[in-house]
Amino acid sequence: MLSFLIRRLNLLVITAFILTILAFAIDRTILIHHQTKAPIAQDYILQYFAYLWDLLSANIGHSALDHQPLLQRGLTFFASTLELCFVALLFSSIIAIPLGLLAGLFRNTKLDYAIMTIAIIGLALPVFWVGVMAGLLPSVWGDILPVDGNMSLVYDVPVVTGFLLIDTLFVTPQYGLFAFFDRVAHLILPAAVLSFF
């Protein structure tokens, strides 16, 4: 077990090293196009170590749009991703546990085979294709489930925790629960796609 963890850690370090080199090369390629003279090879090595130090100290720059630190913006989006994953886990638990119990209780029956067929289809379909097909469904059903963004642009919800389900509850004096239900409506379709697998 320990040797497996050491191999995985080595693979993680090698992958991170290669990714930092690629990101640095792309960054410097873009920067060189805006300069008049290209730096020499020793400058690249020193710049790479400065780049690594900035990464390790969480100084990854500022956004060109609103001049906020990129780390802060990234953590806000990460919180939104965690929220989506939690809702997808909740959906899949509500659906998968009862279906698994039914399949176990009625082994080798038509119900068991139907549940297993659905599970195998869910594993076999590519996630991007299911996402595209699910994105087309609201155009058939109407605008019940929105497919774009985190919320409607009507609501101005300040970022307090980064989790929009919680942040929308802070603006209930202004919008009531309409902002919360709008966020829930925006979460249903992507969470259903993620939970299908």
C-alpha positions as a Markdown table, in Angstrom:
| # | Residue | x | y | z |
|---|---|---|---|---|
| 1 | Met | 0.0 | 0.0 | 0.0 |
| 2 | Leu | 2.8 | 2.4 | 0.9 |
| 3 | Ser | 4.7 | 1.6 | -2.3 |
| 4 | Phe | 1.5 | 2.3 | -4.3 |
| 5 | Leu | 1.1 | 5.7 | -2.6 |
| 6 | Ile | 4.7 | 6.6 | -3.2 |
| 7 | Arg | 4.3 | 5.7 | -6.9 |
| 8 | Arg | 1.2 | 7.9 | -7.2 |
| 9 | Leu | 3.0 | 10.7 | -5.4 |
| 10 | Asn | 5.9 | 10.5 | -7.8 |
| 11 | Leu | 3.5 | 10.5 | -10.7 |
| 12 | Leu | 1.8 | 13.6 | -9.3 |
| 13 | Val | 5.1 | 15.4 | -8.9 |
| 14 | Ile | 6.2 | 14.6 | -12.4 |
| 15 | Thr | 2.8 | 15.6 | -13.9 |
| 16 | Ala | 2.8 | 18.9 | -11.9 |
| 17 | Phe | 6.4 | 19.6 | -13.1 |
| 18 | Ile | 5.4 | 19.1 | -16.7 |
| 19 | Leu | 2.3 | 21.2 | -16.4 |
| 20 | Thr | 4.2 | 24.1 | -14.9 |
| 21 | Ile | 6.7 | 23.9 | -17.7 |
| 22 | Leu | 4.0 | 24.0 | -20.3 |
| 23 | Ala | 2.1 | 26.8 | -18.6 |
| 24 | Phe | 5.4 | 28.8 | -18.3 |
| 25 | Ala | 6.2 | 28.2 | -21.9 |
| 26 | Ile | 2.8 | 29.4 | -23.1 |
| 27 | Asp | 3.0 | 32.5 | -20.8 |
| 28 | Arg | 6.5 | 33.4 | -22.0 |
| 29 | Thr | 5.5 | 32.8 | -25.7 |
| 30 | Ile | 2.7 | 35.3 | -25.4 |
| 31 | Leu | 5.0 | 37.7 | -23.5 |
| 32 | Ile | 7.8 | 37.5 | -26.1 |
| 33 | His | 5.4 | 38.6 | -28.9 |
| 34 | His | 4.9 | 41.9 | -27.0 |
| 35 | Gln | 8.7 | 42.5 | -26.5 |
| 36 | Thr | 11.3 | 43.7 | -28.9 |
| 37 | Lys | 14.1 | 41.4 | -27.9 |
| 38 | Ala | 14.0 | 37.8 | -26.8 |
| 39 | Pro | 15.6 | 36.9 | -23.5 |
| 40 | Ile | 18.5 | 34.5 | -23.3 |
| 41 | Ala | 18.3 | 30.9 | -22.0 |
| 42 | Gln | 19.6 | 31.8 | -18.5 |
| 43 | Asp | 16.8 | 34.4 | -18.1 |
| 44 | Tyr | 14.3 | 31.7 | -18.9 |
| 45 | Ile | 15.6 | 29.5 | -16.0 |
| 46 | Leu | 15.5 | 32.4 | -13.6 |
| 47 | Gln | 12.1 | 33.4 | -14.7 |
| 48 | Tyr | 10.9 | 29.8 | -14.4 |
| 49 | Phe | 12.0 | 29.6 | -10.8 |
| 50 | Ala | 10.4 | 33.0 | -10.1 |
| 51 | Tyr | 7.2 | 31.6 | -11.7 |
| 52 | Leu | 7.3 | 28.5 | -9.5 |
| 53 | Trp | 7.9 | 30.7 | -6.4 |
| 54 | Asp | 4.8 | 32.8 | -7.4 |
| 55 | Leu | 2.8 | 29.6 | -7.8 |
| 56 | Leu | 3.8 | 28.3 | -4.4 |
| 57 | Ser | 3.1 | 31.6 | -2.7 |
| 58 | Ala | -0.3 | 31.7 | -4.3 |
| 59 | Asn | 0.6 | 34.9 | -6.2 |
| 60 | Ile | -0.9 | 34.1 | -9.6 |
| 61 | Gly | -1.7 | 37.5 | -10.8 |
| 62 | His | -4.8 | 39.7 | -11.3 |
| 63 | Ser | -7.7 | 39.5 | -13.6 |
| 64 | Ala | -7.7 | 41.7 | -16.6 |
| 65 | Leu | -11.5 | 42.2 | -16.3 |
| 66 | Asp | -11.9 | 43.5 | -12.8 |
| 67 | His | -8.4 | 43.6 | -11.4 |
| 68 | Gln | -9.3 | 41.2 | -8.6 |
| 69 | Pro | -6.7 | 38.5 | -7.6 |
| 70 | Leu | -7.0 | 35.4 | -9.7 |
| 71 | Leu | -6.8 | 33.2 | -6.7 |
| 72 | Gln | -9.9 | 34.8 | -5.2 |
| 73 | Arg | -11.8 | 34.4 | -8.4 |
| 74 | Gly | -10.7 | 30.8 | -8.7 |
| 75 | Leu | -11.8 | 30.0 | -5.2 |
| 76 | Thr | -15.2 | 31.5 | -6.0 |
| 77 | Phe | -15.6 | 29.3 | -9.0 |
| 78 | Phe | -14.3 | 26.3 | -7.1 |
| 79 | Ala | -17.0 | 26.9 | -4.5 |
| 80 | Ser | -19.6 | 26.8 | -7.3 |
| 81 | Thr | -18.1 | 23.6 | -8.6 |
| 82 | Leu | -18.2 | 22.0 | -5.1 |
| 83 | Glu | -21.8 | 23.1 | -4.8 |
| 84 | Leu | -22.6 | 21.4 | -8.1 |
| 85 | Cys | -20.8 | 18.2 | -7.1 |
| 86 | Phe | -22.6 | 18.1 | -3.8 |
| 87 | Val | -26.1 | 18.5 | -5.4 |
| 88 | Ala | -25.1 | 15.8 | -8.0 |
| 89 | Leu | -24.0 | 13.5 | -5.2 |
| 90 | Leu | -27.3 | 14.1 | -3.4 |
| 91 | Phe | -29.3 | 13.4 | -6.6 |
| 92 | Ser | -27.4 | 10.2 | -7.3 |
| 93 | Ser | -27.7 | 9.0 | -3.8 |
| 94 | Ile | -31.5 | 9.6 | -3.8 |
| 95 | Ile | -31.8 | 7.6 | -7.1 |
| 96 | Ala | -29.0 | 5.0 | -6.9 |
| 97 | Ile | -29.5 | 3.7 | -3.4 |
| 98 | Pro | -33.2 | 2.7 | -3.8 |
| 99 | Leu | -32.5 | 1.3 | -7.3 |
| 100 | Gly | -29.6 | -0.7 | -5.9 |
| 101 | Leu | -31.7 | -2.0 | -3.1 |
| 102 | Leu | -34.5 | -3.0 | -5.5 |
| 103 | Ala | -32.0 | -4.8 | -7.8 |
| 104 | Gly | -30.6 | -6.6 | -4.8 |
| 105 | Leu | -34.0 | -7.6 | -3.5 |
| 106 | Phe | -35.3 | -8.8 | -6.8 |
| 107 | Arg | -32.2 | -10.6 | -8.2 |
| 108 | Asn | -32.4 | -12.2 | -11.6 |
| 109 | Thr | -35.8 | -10.7 | -12.4 |
| 110 | Lys | -36.8 | -8.3 | -15.1 |
| 111 | Leu | -36.6 | -5.4 | -12.7 |
| 112 | Asp | -33.0 | -6.3 | -11.8 |
| 113 | Tyr | -32.1 | -6.5 | -15.5 |
| 114 | Ala | -33.7 | -3.2 | -16.3 |
| 115 | Ile | -31.9 | -1.4 | -13.5 |
| 116 | Met | -28.5 | -3.0 | -14.6 |
| 117 | Thr | -29.2 | -2.0 | -18.2 |
| 118 | Ile | -29.8 | 1.6 | -17.1 |
| 119 | Ala | -26.6 | 1.5 | -15.0 |
| 120 | Ile | -24.5 | 0.1 | -17.9 |
| 121 | Ile | -25.9 | 2.7 | -20.3 |
| 122 | Gly | -25.1 | 5.4 | -17.8 |
| 123 | Leu | -21.5 | 4.2 | -17.7 |
| 124 | Ala | -21.2 | 3.8 | -21.4 |
| 125 | Leu | -22.4 | 7.1 | -22.6 |
| 126 | Pro | -19.8 | 9.9 | -22.9 |
| 127 | Val | -20.5 | 12.7 | -20.4 |
| 128 | Phe | -20.1 | 15.5 | -23.0 |
| 129 | Trp | -22.7 | 13.9 | -25.2 |
| 130 | Val | -25.2 | 13.5 | -22.4 |
| 131 | Gly | -24.5 | 17.2 | -21.4 |
| 132 | Val | -25.2 | 18.4 | -25.0 |
| 133 | Met | -28.4 | 16.3 | -25.2 |
| 134 | Ala | -29.6 | 17.5 | -21.8 |
| 135 | Gly | -28.9 | 21.1 | -23.0 |
| 136 | Leu | -31.3 | 20.5 | -25.9 |
| 137 | Leu | -34.1 | 19.2 | -23.7 |
| 138 | Pro | -35.2 | 22.6 | -22.3 |
| 139 | Ser | -35.7 | 23.8 | -25.8 |
| 140 | Val | -38.2 | 21.0 | -26.2 |
| 141 | Trp | -39.9 | 21.4 | -22.8 |
| 142 | Gly | -39.8 | 25.2 | -22.6 |
| 143 | Asp | -37.8 | 27.4 | -20.3 |
| 144 | Ile | -38.3 | 25.4 | -17.1 |
| 145 | Leu | -34.7 | 24.4 | -16.7 |
| 146 | Pro | -32.2 | 27.1 | -17.7 |
| 147 | Val | -29.0 | 25.9 | -19.4 |
| 148 | Asp | -26.7 | 28.9 | -19.1 |
| 149 | Gly | -24.9 | 30.4 | -16.1 |
| 150 | Asn | -25.2 | 30.1 | -12.4 |
| 151 | Met | -28.2 | 32.4 | -12.0 |
| 152 | Ser | -30.4 | 34.8 | -14.0 |
| 153 | Leu | -28.9 | 38.2 | -14.5 |
| 154 | Val | -31.9 | 39.8 | -12.8 |
| 155 | Tyr | -30.5 | 39.0 | -9.3 |
| 156 | Asp | -27.5 | 40.8 | -7.9 |
| 157 | Val | -26.2 | 38.4 | -5.2 |
| 158 | Pro | -23.0 | 39.5 | -3.5 |
| 159 | Val | -20.4 | 36.8 | -2.9 |
| 160 | Val | -20.2 | 36.1 | 0.8 |
| 161 | Thr | -19.4 | 32.4 | 1.1 |
| 162 | Gly | -19.0 | 31.6 | -2.6 |
| 163 | Phe | -21.8 | 29.0 | -2.4 |
| 164 | Leu | -24.6 | 30.6 | -4.3 |
| 165 | Leu | -27.3 | 28.4 | -2.6 |
| 166 | Ile | -26.2 | 30.0 | 0.7 |
| 167 | Asp | -25.5 | 33.5 | -0.7 |
| 168 | Thr | -29.0 | 33.7 | -2.2 |
| 169 | Leu | -30.5 | 33.2 | 1.3 |
| 170 | Phe | -28.7 | 36.3 | 2.5 |
| 171 | Val | -30.6 | 38.4 | 0.0 |
| 172 | Thr | -34.1 | 37.2 | 0.9 |
| 173 | Pro | -35.1 | 40.6 | 2.2 |
| 174 | Gln | -34.5 | 42.0 | -1.2 |
| 175 | Tyr | -35.7 | 39.2 | -3.5 |
| 176 | Gly | -37.5 | 36.8 | -1.2 |
| 177 | Leu | -36.8 | 33.2 | -2.1 |
| 178 | Phe | -37.0 | 33.8 | -5.8 |
| 179 | Ala | -33.2 | 34.1 | -6.1 |
| 180 | Phe | -32.7 | 30.8 | -4.2 |
| 181 | Phe | -35.2 | 29.0 | -6.5 |
| 182 | Asp | -33.6 | 30.5 | -9.5 |
| 183 | Arg | -30.2 | 29.0 | -8.4 |
| 184 | Val | -31.9 | 25.7 | -7.7 |
| 185 | Ala | -33.4 | 25.7 | -11.2 |
| 186 | His | -29.9 | 26.4 | -12.7 |
| 187 | Leu | -28.5 | 23.5 | -10.7 |
| 188 | Ile | -31.0 | 20.8 | -11.6 |
| 189 | Leu | -29.9 | 20.0 | -15.2 |
| 190 | Pro | -26.1 | 19.9 | -14.7 |
| 191 | Ala | -26.5 | 18.0 | -11.4 |
| 192 | Ala | -28.8 | 15.5 | -13.1 |
| 193 | Val | -26.2 | 15.0 | -15.9 |
| 194 | Leu | -23.4 | 14.4 | -13.4 |
| 195 | Ser | -25.5 | 12.1 | -11.3 |
| 196 | Phe | -26.5 | 10.0 | -14.2 |
| 197 | Phe | -23.2 | 8.3 | -14.2 |
